[in-house]
Amino acid sequence: MKERIPLEEGDFYFSEEGYKVFTAQYHLKRGYCCESGCRHCPYGYSAKANTRR
């Protein structure tokens, strides 16, 4: 089971549709890329190309 990372201010925001959107700050704290095509992926993953930059 993966470690739960407590959320802090700046880790996410709510989109206009009401979804929780994680920021690059949160992804870096998590420490790995989940390869889900996250909007703010700091690891350079491209869901369209299925590759990392």
Sequence and secondary structure as in RCSB ss.txt:
>XXXX:A:sequence
MKERIPLEEGDFYFSEEGYKVFTAQYHLKRGYCCESGCRHCPYGYSAKANTRR
>XXXX:A:secstr
        TTSEEE TTS EEE HHHHHHHTS   S  TT TT EETTTTEE 
